[in-house]
């Protein structure tokens, strides 16, 4: 059976497509990477919005997977 993890973006400075994560959001993204690092994830898909992409980037870097951006 496959497992899908659906993650909402971490705290951001707004809702605009290019809104960056806040300092707290960056910390949340790092904690998320630690939490998911041992979950045997085989693929990562993200919205192209900055807040979504930056939320999952620490995990992608840690486990060596590319992030597929889709609308």
Residue frames as qw, qx, qy, qz and C-alpha x, y, z in Angstrom:
[[0.000, 0.890, 0.457, 0.000, 0.00, 0.00, 0.00],
 [0.394, 0.399, -0.015, 0.827, 1.23, 3.50, -0.82],
 [0.285, -0.715, -0.433, 0.469, 1.13, 6.36, 1.65],
 [0.273, 0.643, 0.190, 0.690, 0.64, 9.98, 0.61],
 [0.353, -0.498, -0.380, 0.695, 1.65, 12.79, 2.95],
 [0.138, 0.780, 0.346, 0.503, -0.24, 16.02, 2.31],
 [0.479, -0.371, -0.287, 0.742, 1.50, 19.00, 3.88],
 [0.088, 0.959, 0.256, 0.084, 0.26, 22.56, 4.13],
 [0.475, 0.582, -0.220, 0.622, 2.92, 25.23, 3.70],
 [0.511, -0.351, -0.459, 0.636, 4.69, 26.53, 6.77],
 [0.076, -0.851, -0.304, 0.421, 4.14, 30.03, 8.14],
 [0.499, 0.366, 0.324, 0.716, 4.58, 32.60, 5.37],
 [0.137, -0.282, -0.148, 0.938, 4.65, 36.39, 5.16],
 [0.462, 0.346, 0.003, -0.817, 1.52, 36.45, 3.00],
 [0.733, 0.277, 0.605, -0.142, -0.56, 34.61, 0.43],
 [0.449, 0.763, -0.283, -0.369, 1.01, 36.04, -2.72],
 [0.954, 0.269, -0.125, 0.052, 2.72, 33.50, -5.01],
 [0.582, 0.491, -0.400, 0.510, 6.16, 34.87, -4.11],
 [0.503, -0.754, 0.174, -0.385, 5.54, 35.27, -0.34],
 [0.430, 0.392, -0.759, 0.293, 8.55, 33.89, 1.56],
 [0.691, -0.438, -0.561, 0.124, 8.46, 31.89, 4.75],
 [0.313, -0.883, 0.172, -0.306, 8.82, 33.75, 8.02],
 [0.070, 0.550, -0.776, 0.300, 11.67, 32.90, 10.40],
 [0.619, -0.111, 0.639, -0.443, 9.21, 30.65, 12.25],
 [0.858, 0.406, 0.025, -0.313, 8.20, 29.09, 8.93],
 [0.478, 0.612, -0.627, 0.064, 11.80, 28.27, 8.09],
 [0.225, -0.354, 0.816, -0.397, 12.16, 26.53, 11.45],
 [0.780, 0.141, 0.399, -0.462, 8.91, 24.65, 10.83],
 [0.775, 0.528, -0.286, -0.199, 10.21, 23.47, 7.43],
 [0.235, 0.531, -0.784, 0.217, 13.37, 22.14, 9.07],
 [0.474, -0.146, 0.724, -0.480, 11.33, 20.31, 11.71],
 [0.835, 0.341, 0.098, -0.420, 9.15, 18.87, 8.95],
 [0.576, 0.570, -0.584, -0.049, 12.24, 17.56, 7.17],
 [0.075, -0.364, 0.857, -0.356, 13.39, 15.79, 10.33],
 [0.657, 0.069, 0.523, -0.538, 9.91, 14.31, 10.87],
 [0.834, 0.450, 0.044, -0.316, 9.59, 12.99, 7.30],
 [0.144, 0.705, -0.676, -0.158, 13.23, 12.01, 6.67],
 [0.172, -0.226, 0.958, -0.043, 12.77, 8.34, 7.60],
 [0.645, 0.308, 0.425, -0.555, 9.36, 7.82, 5.95],
 [0.491, 0.046, 0.778, 0.390, 10.70, 6.19, 2.73],
 [0.398, 0.756, 0.169, -0.492, 9.42, 8.99, 0.50],
 [0.656, 0.133, 0.585, 0.458, 9.86, 8.25, -3.20],
 [0.266, 0.491, 0.404, 0.725, 8.69, 11.51, -4.76],
 [0.118, -0.528, -0.374, 0.754, 7.92, 15.12, -3.86],
 [0.161, 0.594, 0.531, 0.583, 5.34, 17.31, -5.60],
 [0.194, -0.497, -0.351, 0.770, 4.85, 20.98, -4.75],
 [0.257, 0.916, 0.307, -0.033, 2.95, 24.01, -5.86],
 [0.596, 0.409, -0.013, 0.691, 5.30, 26.49, -7.54],
 [0.256, -0.912, -0.052, -0.317, 4.39, 29.10, -4.92],
 [0.269, 0.603, -0.571, 0.489, 7.48, 30.17, -2.97],
 [0.508, -0.446, 0.488, -0.553, 5.98, 29.31, 0.45],
 [0.967, 0.013, 0.111, -0.227, 5.08, 25.77, -0.66],
 [0.774, 0.487, -0.332, 0.230, 8.37, 25.09, -2.43],
 [0.114, 0.605, -0.565, 0.549, 10.44, 26.41, 0.50],
 [0.746, -0.377, 0.301, -0.459, 8.40, 24.35, 2.96],
 [0.989, 0.028, 0.141, -0.039, 9.48, 21.08, 1.37],
 [0.502, 0.753, -0.393, 0.165, 12.98, 22.08, 0.16],
 [0.264, -0.631, 0.681, -0.262, 14.80, 21.04, 3.37],
 [0.837, -0.033, 0.518, -0.175, 13.34, 17.53, 3.08],
 [0.806, 0.592, -0.011, 0.001, 14.19, 17.27, -0.63],
 [0.225, 0.788, -0.534, 0.207, 17.76, 18.34, 0.11],
 [0.499, -0.485, 0.659, -0.285, 18.07, 15.91, 3.03],
 [0.793, 0.054, 0.600, -0.091, 16.87, 12.85, 1.12],
 [0.230, -0.335, 0.654, 0.638, 18.24, 13.79, -2.29],
 [0.373, 0.519, 0.756, 0.145, 15.01, 13.99, -4.25],
 [0.062, 0.153, 0.278, 0.946, 13.99, 16.62, -6.81],
 [0.264, 0.458, 0.553, -0.644, 10.81, 18.60, -6.29],
 [0.160, 0.374, 0.711, 0.573, 8.29, 18.37, -9.10],
 [0.146, 0.312, 0.257, -0.903, 6.41, 21.67, -9.30],
 [0.032, 0.411, 0.801, 0.434, 2.84, 21.46, -10.57],
 [0.250, -0.206, -0.001, -0.946, -0.12, 23.84, -10.64]]
